[in-house]
Amino acid sequence: MPRLPFDNDIKTLRFLSGEMTQGDLGDRVGVTRQTIAAIEQGKYSPSLEVAFRIARVFDKPLEEVFRWAGD
């Protein structure tokens, strides 16, 4: 399966936020731990709503959580 055309810093941001677990983040944004794991690994593209919710949890702009790497 090809990687998505963007990268993310979710794993780093979780670590810097008191070593938040994937499950904790999933609970806060309304998705499963498995969904967070897949997003972190670049195997799943979050909806725009979920992407904004993740950024909000870390109090970061969307562009500091997700970066375009395509083209």
PDB file as gemmi writes it, atoms N, CA and C in Angstrom:
CRYST1    1.000    1.000    1.000  90.00  90.00  90.00 P 1                      
ATOM      1  N   MET A   1       0.842  -1.187   0.000  1.00  0.00           N  
ATOM      2  CA  MET A   1       0.000   0.000   0.000  1.00  0.00           C  
ATOM      3  C   MET A   1       0.884   1.246   0.000  1.00  0.00           C  
ATOM      4  N   PRO A   2       0.687   2.177  -0.940  1.00  0.00           N  
ATOM      5  CA  PRO A   2       1.514   3.386  -0.988  1.00  0.00           C  
ATOM      6  C   PRO A   2       1.216   4.318   0.184  1.00  0.00           C  
ATOM      7  N   ARG A   3       2.240   5.039   0.583  1.00  0.00           N  
ATOM      8  CA  ARG A   3       2.062   6.017   1.673  1.00  0.00           C  
ATOM      9  C   ARG A   3       1.246   7.199   1.189  1.00  0.00           C  
ATOM     10  N   LEU A   4       0.654   7.874   2.134  1.00  0.00           N  
ATOM     11  CA  LEU A   4      -0.128   9.074   1.831  1.00  0.00           C  
ATOM     12  C   LEU A   4       0.815  10.219   1.471  1.00  0.00           C  
ATOM     13  N   PRO A   5       0.315  11.237   0.764  1.00  0.00           N  
ATOM     14  CA  PRO A   5       1.193  12.336   0.339  1.00  0.00           C  
ATOM     15  C   PRO A   5       1.442  13.384   1.424  1.00  0.00           C  
ATOM     16  N   PHE A   6       1.248  13.017   2.683  1.00  0.00           N  
ATOM     17  CA  PHE A   6       1.575  13.943   3.766  1.00  0.00           C  
ATOM     18  C   PHE A   6       2.146  13.169   4.942  1.00  0.00           C  
ATOM     19  N   ASP A   7       2.929  13.865   5.747  1.00  0.00           N  
ATOM     20  CA  ASP A   7       3.526  13.308   6.957  1.00  0.00           C  
ATOM     21  C   ASP A   7       2.860  13.950   8.159  1.00  0.00           C  
ATOM     22  N   ASN A   8       3.108  13.385   9.335  1.00  0.00           N  
ATOM     23  CA  ASN A   8       2.569  13.999  10.542  1.00  0.00           C  
ATOM     24  C   ASN A   8       3.547  13.836  11.700  1.00  0.00           C  
ATOM     25  N   ASP A   9       3.346  14.659  12.721  1.00  0.00           N  
ATOM     26  CA  ASP A   9       4.174  14.630  13.924  1.00  0.00           C  
ATOM     27  C   ASP A   9       3.374  14.192  15.138  1.00  0.00           C  
ATOM     28  N   ILE A  10       2.346  13.395  14.918  1.00  0.00           N  
ATOM     29  CA  ILE A  10       1.464  13.021  16.025  1.00  0.00           C  
ATOM     30  C   ILE A  10       2.220  12.254  17.110  1.00  0.00           C  
ATOM     31  N   LYS A  11       3.048  11.311  16.732  1.00  0.00           N  
ATOM     32  CA  LYS A  11       3.774  10.516  17.738  1.00  0.00           C  
ATOM     33  C   LYS A  11       4.652  11.418  18.608  1.00  0.00           C  
ATOM     34  N   THR A  12       5.368  12.335  17.989  1.00  0.00           N  
ATOM     35  CA  THR A  12       6.219  13.268  18.742  1.00  0.00           C  
ATOM     36  C   THR A  12       5.380  14.155  19.649  1.00  0.00           C  
ATOM     37  N   LEU A  13       4.278  14.669  19.130  1.00  0.00           N  
ATOM     38  CA  LEU A  13       3.415  15.537  19.929  1.00  0.00           C  
ATOM     39  C   LEU A  13       2.797  14.782  21.103  1.00  0.00           C  
ATOM     40  N   ARG A  14       2.448  13.519  20.897  1.00  0.00           N  
ATOM     41  CA  ARG A  14       1.935  12.713  22.006  1.00  0.00           C  
ATOM     42  C   ARG A  14       2.998  12.568  23.091  1.00  0.00           C  
ATOM     43  N   PHE A  15       4.223  12.294  22.686  1.00  0.00           N  
ATOM     44  CA  PHE A  15       5.317  12.132  23.641  1.00  0.00           C  
ATOM     45  C   PHE A  15       5.547  13.424  24.431  1.00  0.00           C  
ATOM     46  N   LEU A  16       5.532  14.546  23.723  1.00  0.00           N  
ATOM     47  CA  LEU A  16       5.765  15.836  24.368  1.00  0.00           C  
ATOM     48  C   LEU A  16       4.595  16.279  25.241  1.00  0.00           C  
ATOM     49  N   SER A  17       3.468  15.613  25.096  1.00  0.00           N  
ATOM     50  CA  SER A  17       2.272  15.926  25.900  1.00  0.00           C  
ATOM     51  C   SER A  17       2.124  14.930  27.042  1.00  0.00           C  
ATOM     52  N   GLY A  18       3.209  14.661  27.719  1.00  0.00           N  
ATOM     53  CA  GLY A  18       3.162  13.766  28.861  1.00  0.00           C  
ATOM     54  C   GLY A  18       3.030  12.309  28.483  1.00  0.00           C  
ATOM     55  N   GLU A  19       3.603  11.951  27.330  1.00  0.00           N  
ATOM     56  CA  GLU A  19       3.564  10.576  26.839  1.00  0.00           C  
ATOM     57  C   GLU A  19       2.129  10.061  26.716  1.00  0.00           C  
ATOM     58  N   MET A  20       1.277  10.890  26.120  1.00  0.00           N  
ATOM     59  CA  MET A  20      -0.114  10.534  25.857  1.00  0.00           C  
ATOM     60  C   MET A  20      -0.152   9.261  25.007  1.00  0.00           C  
ATOM     61  N   THR A  21      -1.047   8.352  25.333  1.00  0.00           N  
ATOM     62  CA  THR A  21      -1.159   7.121  24.545  1.00  0.00           C  
ATOM     63  C   THR A  21      -2.022   7.360  23.302  1.00  0.00           C  
ATOM     64  N   GLN A  22      -1.920   6.439  22.367  1.00  0.00           N  
ATOM     65  CA  GLN A  22      -2.784   6.509  21.183  1.00  0.00           C  
ATOM     66  C   GLN A  22      -4.244   6.417  21.600  1.00  0.00           C  
ATOM     67  N   GLY A  23      -4.525   5.589  22.590  1.00  0.00           N  
ATOM     68  CA  GLY A  23      -5.889   5.455  23.091  1.00  0.00           C  
ATOM     69  C   GLY A  23      -6.414   6.735  23.708  1.00  0.00           C  
ATOM     70  N   ASP A  24      -5.556   7.415  24.482  1.00  0.00           N  
ATOM     71  CA  ASP A  24      -5.954   8.697  25.088  1.00  0.00           C  
ATOM     72  C   ASP A  24      -6.298   9.717  24.005  1.00  0.00           C  
ATOM     73  N   LEU A  25      -5.444   9.809  22.993  1.00  0.00           N  
ATOM     74  CA  LEU A  25      -5.694  10.752  21.907  1.00  0.00           C  
ATOM     75  C   LEU A  25      -6.965  10.368  21.156  1.00  0.00           C  
ATOM     76  N   GLY A  26      -7.133   9.092  20.882  1.00  0.00           N  
ATOM     77  CA  GLY A  26      -8.337   8.631  20.206  1.00  0.00           C  
ATOM     78  C   GLY A  26      -9.597   9.005  20.975  1.00  0.00           C  
ATOM     79  N   ASP A  27      -9.560   8.800  22.291  1.00  0.00           N  
ATOM     80  CA  ASP A  27     -10.711   9.163  23.122  1.00  0.00           C  
ATOM     81  C   ASP A  27     -11.011  10.658  23.037  1.00  0.00           C  
ATOM     82  N   ARG A  28      -9.982  11.461  23.005  1.00  0.00           N  
ATOM     83  CA  ARG A  28     -10.172  12.919  22.981  1.00  0.00           C  
ATOM     84  C   ARG A  28     -10.700  13.432  21.654  1.00  0.00           C  
ATOM     85  N   VAL A  29     -10.408  12.719  20.568  1.00  0.00           N  
ATOM     86  CA  VAL A  29     -10.877  13.188  19.253  1.00  0.00           C  
ATOM     87  C   VAL A  29     -12.038  12.357  18.713  1.00  0.00           C  
ATOM     88  N   GLY A  30     -12.403  11.279  19.413  1.00  0.00           N  
ATOM     89  CA  GLY A  30     -13.567  10.504  19.014  1.00  0.00           C  
ATOM     90  C   GLY A  30     -13.315   9.411  17.990  1.00  0.00           C  
ATOM     91  N   VAL A  31     -12.094   8.851  18.011  1.00  0.00           N  
ATOM     92  CA  VAL A  31     -11.762   7.730  17.127  1.00  0.00           C  
ATOM     93  C   VAL A  31     -11.093   6.648  17.965  1.00  0.00           C  
ATOM     94  N   THR A  32     -10.845   5.501  17.365  1.00  0.00           N  
ATOM     95  CA  THR A  32     -10.222   4.401  18.097  1.00  0.00           C  
ATOM     96  C   THR A  32      -8.703   4.551  18.147  1.00  0.00           C  
ATOM     97  N   ARG A  33      -8.101   3.785  19.049  1.00  0.00           N  
ATOM     98  CA  ARG A  33      -6.641   3.749  19.137  1.00  0.00           C  
ATOM     99  C   ARG A  33      -6.062   3.259  17.821  1.00  0.00           C  
ATOM    100  N   GLN A  34      -6.731   2.290  17.193  1.00  0.00           N  
ATOM    101  CA  GLN A  34      -6.247   1.742  15.933  1.00  0.00           C  
ATOM    102  C   GLN A  34      -6.247   2.804  14.835  1.00  0.00           C  
ATOM    103  N   THR A  35      -7.232   3.689  14.851  1.00  0.00           N  
ATOM    104  CA  THR A  35      -7.277   4.774  13.861  1.00  0.00           C  
ATOM    105  C   THR A  35      -6.103   5.717  14.053  1.00  0.00           C  
ATOM    106  N   ILE A  36      -5.809   6.076  15.296  1.00  0.00           N  
ATOM    107  CA  ILE A  36      -4.663   6.953  15.571  1.00  0.00           C  
ATOM    108  C   ILE A  36      -3.377   6.273  15.112  1.00  0.00           C  
ATOM    109  N   ALA A  37      -3.229   4.984  15.396  1.00  0.00           N  
ATOM    110  CA  ALA A  37      -2.023   4.256  14.969  1.00  0.00           C  
ATOM    111  C   ALA A  37      -1.883   4.292  13.451  1.00  0.00           C  
ATOM    112  N   ALA A  38      -2.976   4.067  12.742  1.00  0.00           N  
ATOM    113  CA  ALA A  38      -2.927   4.064  11.273  1.00  0.00           C  
ATOM    114  C   ALA A  38      -2.605   5.445  10.722  1.00  0.00           C  
ATOM    115  N   ILE A  39      -3.146   6.492  11.339  1.00  0.00           N  
ATOM    116  CA  ILE A  39      -2.837   7.861  10.902  1.00  0.00           C  
ATOM    117  C   ILE A  39      -1.350   8.142  11.127  1.00  0.00           C  
ATOM    118  N   GLU A  40      -0.841   7.811  12.309  1.00  0.00           N  
ATOM    119  CA  GLU A  40       0.581   8.031  12.623  1.00  0.00           C  
ATOM    120  C   GLU A  40       1.490   7.337  11.623  1.00  0.00           C  
ATOM    121  N   GLN A  41       1.129   6.140  11.214  1.00  0.00           N  
ATOM    122  CA  GLN A  41       1.958   5.336  10.315  1.00  0.00           C  
ATOM    123  C   GLN A  41       1.775   5.711   8.850  1.00  0.00           C  
ATOM    124  N   GLY A  42       0.895   6.660   8.564  1.00  0.00           N  
ATOM    125  CA  GLY A  42       0.672   7.074   7.188  1.00  0.00           C  
ATOM    126  C   GLY A  42      -0.127   6.075   6.380  1.00  0.00           C  
ATOM    127  N   LYS A  43      -0.888   5.226   7.063  1.00  0.00           N  
ATOM    128  CA  LYS A  43      -1.691   4.217   6.379  1.00  0.00           C  
ATOM    129  C   LYS A  43      -3.148   4.640   6.213  1.00  0.00           C  
ATOM    130  N   TYR A  44      -3.534   5.727   6.874  1.00  0.00           N  
ATOM    131  CA  TYR A  44      -4.925   6.157   6.853  1.00  0.00           C  
ATOM    132  C   TYR A  44      -4.965   7.673   6.835  1.00  0.00           C  
ATOM    133  N   SER A  45      -5.804   8.210   5.986  1.00  0.00           N  
ATOM    134  CA  SER A  45      -5.970   9.658   5.890  1.00  0.00           C  
ATOM    135  C   SER A  45      -7.153  10.075   6.758  1.00  0.00           C  
ATOM    136  N   PRO A  46      -6.914  10.910   7.771  1.00  0.00           N  
ATOM    137  CA  PRO A  46      -8.031  11.318   8.626  1.00  0.00           C  
ATOM    138  C   PRO A  46      -8.959  12.270   7.882  1.00  0.00           C  
ATOM    139  N   SER A  47     -10.202  12.296   8.319  1.00  0.00           N  
ATOM    140  CA  SER A  47     -11.109  13.309   7.785  1.00  0.00           C  
ATOM    141  C   SER A  47     -10.589  14.670   8.205  1.00  0.00           C  
ATOM    142  N   LEU A  48     -11.033  15.684   7.543  1.00  0.00           N  
ATOM    143  CA  LEU A  48     -10.620  17.042   7.896  1.00  0.00           C  
ATOM    144  C   LEU A  48     -11.025  17.359   9.334  1.00  0.00           C  
ATOM    145  N   GLU A  49     -12.205  16.921   9.718  1.00  0.00           N  
ATOM    146  CA  GLU A  49     -12.672  17.162  11.086  1.00  0.00           C  
ATOM    147  C   GLU A  49     -11.745  16.511  12.106  1.00  0.00           C  
ATOM    148  N   VAL A  50     -11.366  15.259  11.873  1.00  0.00           N  
ATOM    149  CA  VAL A  50     -10.477  14.561  12.803  1.00  0.00           C  
ATOM    150  C   VAL A  50      -9.100  15.219  12.818  1.00  0.00           C  
ATOM    151  N   ALA A  51      -8.605  15.628  11.673  1.00  0.00           N  
ATOM    152  CA  ALA A  51      -7.306  16.310  11.618  1.00  0.00           C  
ATOM    153  C   ALA A  51      -7.333  17.590  12.456  1.00  0.00           C  
ATOM    154  N   PHE A  52      -8.392  18.375  12.327  1.00  0.00           N  
ATOM    155  CA  PHE A  52      -8.506  19.598  13.131  1.00  0.00           C  
ATOM    156  C   PHE A  52      -8.634  19.272  14.615  1.00  0.00           C  
ATOM    157  N   ARG A  53      -9.366  18.223  14.944  1.00  0.00           N  
ATOM    158  CA  ARG A  53      -9.508  17.847  16.357  1.00  0.00           C  
ATOM    159  C   ARG A  53      -8.163  17.428  16.952  1.00  0.00           C  
ATOM    160  N   ILE A  54      -7.379  16.680  16.170  1.00  0.00           N  
ATOM    161  CA  ILE A  54      -6.051  16.281  16.642  1.00  0.00           C  
ATOM    162  C   ILE A  54      -5.191  17.517  16.883  1.00  0.00           C  
ATOM    163  N   ALA A  55      -5.182  18.433  15.937  1.00  0.00           N  
ATOM    164  CA  ALA A  55      -4.399  19.664  16.097  1.00  0.00           C  
ATOM    165  C   ALA A  55      -4.851  20.448  17.321  1.00  0.00           C  
ATOM    166  N   ARG A  56      -6.145  20.491  17.542  1.00  0.00           N  
ATOM    167  CA  ARG A  56      -6.680  21.240  18.691  1.00  0.00           C  
ATOM    168  C   ARG A  56      -6.240  20.624  20.012  1.00  0.00           C  
ATOM    169  N   VAL A  57      -6.190  19.294  20.091  1.00  0.00           N  
ATOM    170  CA  VAL A  57      -5.741  18.625  21.313  1.00  0.00           C  
ATOM    171  C   VAL A  57      -4.344  19.105  21.680  1.00  0.00           C  
ATOM    172  N   PHE A  58      -3.484  19.273  20.689  1.00  0.00           N  
ATOM    173  CA  PHE A  58      -2.104  19.695  20.936  1.00  0.00           C  
ATOM    174  C   PHE A  58      -1.938  21.206  20.923  1.00  0.00           C  
ATOM    175  N   ASP A  59      -3.036  21.940  20.723  1.00  0.00           N  
ATOM    176  CA  ASP A  59      -3.010  23.401  20.663  1.00  0.00           C  
ATOM    177  C   ASP A  59      -2.006  23.891  19.613  1.00  0.00           C  
ATOM    178  N   LYS A  60      -2.069  23.246  18.449  1.00  0.00           N  
ATOM    179  CA  LYS A  60      -1.180  23.573  17.325  1.00  0.00           C  
ATOM    180  C   LYS A  60      -2.013  23.864  16.092  1.00  0.00           C  
ATOM    181  N   PRO A  61      -1.500  24.703  15.184  1.00  0.00           N  
ATOM    182  CA  PRO A  61      -2.169  24.851  13.887  1.00  0.00           C  
ATOM    183  C   PRO A  61      -2.055  23.540  13.108  1.00  0.00           C  
ATOM    184  N   LEU A  62      -2.992  23.298  12.251  1.00  0.00           N  
ATOM    185  CA  LEU A  62      -3.027  22.069  11.462  1.00  0.00           C  
ATOM    186  C   LEU A  62      -1.697  21.813  10.756  1.00  0.00           C  
ATOM    187  N   GLU A  63      -1.077  22.877  10.234  1.00  0.00           N  
ATOM    188  CA  GLU A  63       0.177  22.743   9.480  1.00  0.00           C  
ATOM    189  C   GLU A  63       1.359  22.326  10.343  1.00  0.00           C  
ATOM    190  N   GLU A  64       1.239  22.417  11.666  1.00  0.00           N  
ATOM    191  CA  GLU A  64       2.310  21.952  12.550  1.00  0.00           C  
ATOM    192  C   GLU A  64       2.124  20.494  12.948  1.00  0.00           C  
ATOM    193  N   VAL A  65       0.970  19.925  12.621  1.00  0.00           N  
ATOM    194  CA  VAL A  65       0.716  18.518  12.904  1.00  0.00           C  
ATOM    195  C   VAL A  65       0.858  17.690  11.626  1.00  0.00           C  
ATOM    196  N   PHE A  66       0.324  18.212  10.510  1.00  0.00           N  
ATOM    197  CA  PHE A  66       0.360  17.529   9.218  1.00  0.00           C  
ATOM    198  C   PHE A  66       1.127  18.388   8.209  1.00  0.00           C  
ATOM    199  N   ARG A  67       2.020  17.745   7.437  1.00  0.00           N  
ATOM    200  CA  ARG A  67       2.801  18.441   6.418  1.00  0.00           C  
ATOM    201  C   ARG A  67       2.646  17.747   5.082  1.00  0.00           C  
ATOM    202  N   TRP A  68       2.404  18.513   4.046  1.00  0.00           N  
ATOM    203  CA  TRP A  68       2.298  17.970   2.700  1.00  0.00           C  
ATOM    204  C   TRP A  68       3.666  17.491   2.239  1.00  0.00           C  
ATOM    205  N   ALA A  69       3.742  16.262   1.755  1.00  0.00           N  
ATOM    206  CA  ALA A  69       5.018  15.708   1.294  1.00  0.00           C  
ATOM    207  C   ALA A  69       4.906  15.193  -0.132  1.00  0.00           C  
ATOM    208  N   GLY A  70       3.744  15.352  -0.733  1.00  0.00           N  
ATOM    209  CA  GLY A  70       3.520  14.850  -2.092  1.00  0.00           C  
ATOM    210  C   GLY A  70       4.129  15.730  -3.151  1.00  0.00           C  
ATOM    211  N   ASP A  71       4.084  15.236  -4.370  1.00  0.00           N  
ATOM    212  CA  ASP A  71       4.601  15.927  -5.551  1.00  0.00           C  
ATOM    213  C   ASP A  71       6.050  16.162  -5.376  1.00  0.00           C  
TER     214      ASP A  71                                                      
END                                                                             
